[in-house]
Amino acid sequence: MAARFHVHGAVQGVGYRRFVEREAQALDLAGWVRNEPDGSVSGEAEGSEAALAAFRARLAEGPAYAAVGRLDWEALDVRSSLPHPFQIHR
């Protein structure tokens, strides 16, 4: 399974991308995360259904200094060749 995510709120400058990378790697997910010009964070992840469900819950919580306002989550029909291990795109 694969999903695209977009996280809104106070998620830049608080270690959110590093948090996402660490959580994704702990769940053995493939994919990437990056900052967006509008102050949000987006990415794609691929893995088992259980791992993606756990990942989604962690994204909604975020690290200690983040304030997640909204998490948009879209399941993707087609598996892609996402990078493994999960990584930060700059």
C-alpha positions as CSV (number, residue, x, y, z in Angstrom):
1,M,0.0,0.0,0.0
2,A,1.1,3.6,-0.6
3,A,-0.2,7.0,0.5
4,R,0.4,10.7,0.0
5,F,0.3,13.0,3.0
6,H,0.2,16.7,3.5
7,V,0.6,18.2,7.0
8,H,-0.5,21.7,7.9
9,G,0.2,23.7,11.0
10,A,3.4,24.7,12.8
11,V,5.4,21.9,11.2
12,Q,8.5,23.7,9.9
13,G,11.5,24.6,12.0
14,V,10.5,22.2,14.8
15,G,12.1,18.9,13.6
16,Y,9.0,17.6,11.9
17,R,10.8,16.2,8.8
18,R,13.4,14.4,11.0
19,F,10.6,13.1,13.1
20,V,8.8,11.8,10.1
21,E,12.0,10.1,8.7
22,R,12.7,8.4,12.0
23,E,9.1,7.1,12.5
24,A,9.0,5.9,8.9
25,Q,12.3,4.1,9.2
26,A,11.2,2.5,12.4
27,L,8.1,1.1,10.6
28,D,10.3,0.0,7.6
29,L,8.4,2.3,5.2
30,A,9.7,3.5,1.8
31,G,9.2,7.1,0.8
32,W,10.1,10.7,1.3
33,V,9.2,13.9,3.1
34,R,9.8,17.6,2.3
35,N,9.0,21.1,3.3
36,E,6.6,23.1,1.1
37,P,6.8,26.8,0.4
38,D,3.5,27.5,2.2
39,G,4.9,26.2,5.5
40,S,3.4,22.7,5.3
41,V,5.1,19.4,5.0
42,S,4.3,16.7,2.4
43,G,5.5,13.3,1.3
44,E,4.7,9.8,0.2
45,A,5.0,6.5,2.0
46,E,4.7,2.9,1.1
47,G,4.5,-0.2,3.2
48,S,2.1,-2.6,4.9
49,E,-1.4,-1.5,5.8
50,A,-0.6,-1.8,9.5
51,A,2.6,0.2,9.2
52,L,0.9,2.9,7.3
53,A,-2.0,3.1,9.8
54,A,0.6,3.5,12.6
55,F,2.5,6.1,10.6
56,R,-0.6,8.1,9.9
57,A,-1.4,8.3,13.7
58,R,2.2,9.4,14.4
59,L,2.1,12.1,11.7
60,A,-1.1,13.5,13.3
61,E,0.6,13.8,16.7
62,G,4.0,15.1,15.5
63,P,7.0,15.8,17.6
64,A,6.9,17.8,20.9
65,Y,7.4,21.3,19.4
66,A,5.1,20.8,16.4
67,A,1.4,21.8,16.3
68,V,-0.4,19.7,13.6
69,G,-3.5,21.6,12.5
70,R,-4.6,19.2,9.7
71,L,-3.4,16.0,8.1
72,D,-4.5,15.3,4.6
73,W,-4.1,11.6,3.7
74,E,-4.7,10.1,0.3
75,A,-4.3,6.4,-0.5
76,L,-2.6,5.7,-3.8
77,D,-3.8,2.9,-6.1
78,V,-0.5,2.2,-7.7
79,R,2.8,1.3,-5.9
80,S,5.7,3.4,-7.0
81,S,9.4,3.1,-6.7
82,L,9.8,5.2,-3.6
83,P,13.2,5.4,-1.9
84,H,14.0,2.9,0.8
85,P,15.0,3.7,3.4
86,F,12.6,6.6,3.9
87,Q,14.4,10.0,3.3
88,I,14.2,13.7,3.6
89,H,14.0,15.6,0.3
90,R,15.3,19.2,0.4
